[in-house]
Amino acid sequence: MVTDDAPVLTVSQAAQLSGMHPQTLRQYDRLGLVTPRRTRGRGRRYSRRDVARLLEVQRLAQDEGINLAGVKRILDLEQHVAVLEDRLARMTHLVAERERADGRVFAAGTGGDVVAVPLGRRVRRSELRLDVEMPSERGGALVLWRPSPSRD
C-alpha cells in the first residue's frame, strides 16, 4: 500500500498531476517551496502530498496574487502551526493523564495562586478565593478549568 508521503512520482509525473511544467517544479525545489526526496542518483521523487503542496503554491500565487516569497512564508508558518498544535495536543493529553493518575484538582488560593487540592478533600471558603476579580497591578493569575468526564 502506497501512502500519501511515499516518494514514488518522477518530476514529469508530478508535473502532469499538478498541471505544471517540470521546470516549474525544479524552480520551486530551488526556492524551497516544495522539496521532493532524492534517489541515490540525485533524481527527484515526489509524493502525493508534495503534489498537493504544488497545487496549493499555484493557488496562492495565481488566485490570491501572492508572490513566491510570500507563499513560502505562508507555507512555513502553516507547518509551524501544525507542529505547535500537535505539541499542544500531546501536552494536553499528558496533563489529563497525570491529573487522572494523581487524583488532584486545582483551585485559586486566597492569594490568587493556583493550589493543588487532593481529590475528594473539602476545602473551606476561607482557604480559597471564590470570587472572580480582575488582576491587580501587583499581578494576577489566569486559571483555565475544564470539567473532567464523570467517573461513573
Secondary structure, DSSP 8 states (H G I E B T S, - for coil): ---TT---B-HHHHHHHHT--HHHHHHHHHHTSS--EE-TT--EEB-HHHHHHHHHHHIIIIIS---HHHHHHHHHHHHHHHHHHHHHHHHHHHHHHHHHHHTEEEEEBTTS-EEEEETT----GGGB--S----BTTB-------------
